Amino acid sequence: MFAASGVLAARDRDLDLLGVIVVAAITAIGGGTLRDILLNRHPIFWVTDPWYLVVIVASAILTVAYVRVGSPPSATFLVADALGLALFALSGAQLAEAAQCPPLIVVLMGTMTGVTGGVLRDIVTAKVPLILCREIYATAAIVGIAAYLALHALGMPKAPAVGTGMIVVVALRLLAIRLGLNLPIIRKG
């Protein structure tokens, strides 16, 4: 999902195929790479399993082909990004939880896993990172991870709790986009 969102973000930046693949890769593995470094998980996940890179390259090429054949609906990027955010945030939270991190760090690591690739994508494609634009983005990840942790602590089995957390992230993110919900801006008096 994040590889596809990287391609969609890069499509109007006059990048060649290699440039688009690099943006796709940064988007897809940036957050997990930072998480692994901070959790001292070595070697980094994509170094031990190069299939991540194969899937990223294949996803990028397929997305480029799709974009060349027809113009995707304008919401395609936002939906792909919301799905990627949910998947990566909850998977990052589970890895931090498996490392026996306290709940606050689980939320932080999961959120970081979900948002860092997008921040890097936006910086590389010369855009203000989505997370800094009043968007309900990282907030959606935080709420979804918190829902997962709360439901799991209340006795819900892990898989349904993770699924519910992912649904919360996607629903909150897409609802915020649809209704134009934003976080407040703090201004001087």
Stockholm file with secondary structure:
# STOCKHOLM 1.0

chainA/1-189         MFAASGVLAARDRDLDLLGVIVVAAITAIGGGTLRDILLNRHPIFWVTDPWYLVVIVASAILTVAYVRVGSPPSATFLVADALGLALFALSGAQLAEAAQCPPLIVVLMGTMTGVTGGVLRDIVTAKVPLILCREIYATAAIVGIAAYLALHALGMPKAPAVGTGMIVVVALRLLAIRLGLNLPIIRKG
#=GR chainA/1-189 SS CHHHHHHHHHTTTTCCHHHHHHHHHHHHHHHHHHHHHHTTCSSCHHHHCTHHHHHHHHHHHHHHHHHHHSCCCTTHHHHHHHHHHHHHHHHHHHHHHHTTCCHHHHHHHHHHHHHHHHHHHHHHTTCCCGGGTTBSSHHHHHHHHHHHHHHHHTTCCHHHHHHHHHHHHHHHHHHHHHHTCBCCCCCCC
#=GC SS_cons         CHHHHHHHHHTTTTCCHHHHHHHHHHHHHHHHHHHHHHTTCSSCHHHHCTHHHHHHHHHHHHHHHHHHHSCCCTTHHHHHHHHHHHHHHHHHHHHHHHTTCCHHHHHHHHHHHHHHHHHHHHHHTTCCCGGGTTBSSHHHHHHHHHHHHHHHHTTCCHHHHHHHHHHHHHHHHHHHHHHTCBCCCCCCC
//
